[in-house]
Amino acid sequence: MASAFFRKNPALIPLFVASGAGIIGSMTFAGYVLSTNPDVIINKTAPLHPWNRIQQHENTKLITINKEFFNSRKGVESPTNKY
């Protein structure tokens, strides 16, 4: 049925290929962000504040302009330990 449709309308093949690639790419990126980003919580049995597990010298940003800043934070005590 689909092959007959594409034989009658061959100009629509690139449209369906590009749309399919965009949908698959967006689903893949969403899965990647959900599995690797520390700001997204899926597991409700985990600790309530996962952002407290991030160390002072860890970078969670996608693009970092000043990389030396995070290297200079190694060994610095976390301010959350005071409270």
C-alpha positions, 0 to 999 in steps of 0.5 A, a space after each residue: 500500500 505504501 509502495 503504491 503511494 510512493 510510486 504515484 508520488 515520488 516527489 514526497 519521498 524526501 519529505 518523509 525521509 527528512 521528517 522521519 530523520 527529524 523525529 528519530 533525532 529528536 526522540 534520541 536527543 530527548 532520551 540522551 538528555 533524560 539519561 545524562 542531565 543531572 537536572 532531570 529527575 525520573 527516578 522518584 526513589 532517588 534522593 530528593 535533591 540530586 543537585 547537592 551531589 554535584 561537586 564544586 569542580 564539576 561542570 554541568 553546562 553544555 558550553 563553557 567559556 572559562 574552563 579554568 574556573 572549574 579547575 580552580 574550584 577543586 579542593 574548595 569546601 562546598 558551602 552547603 556543608 556549612 548549613 
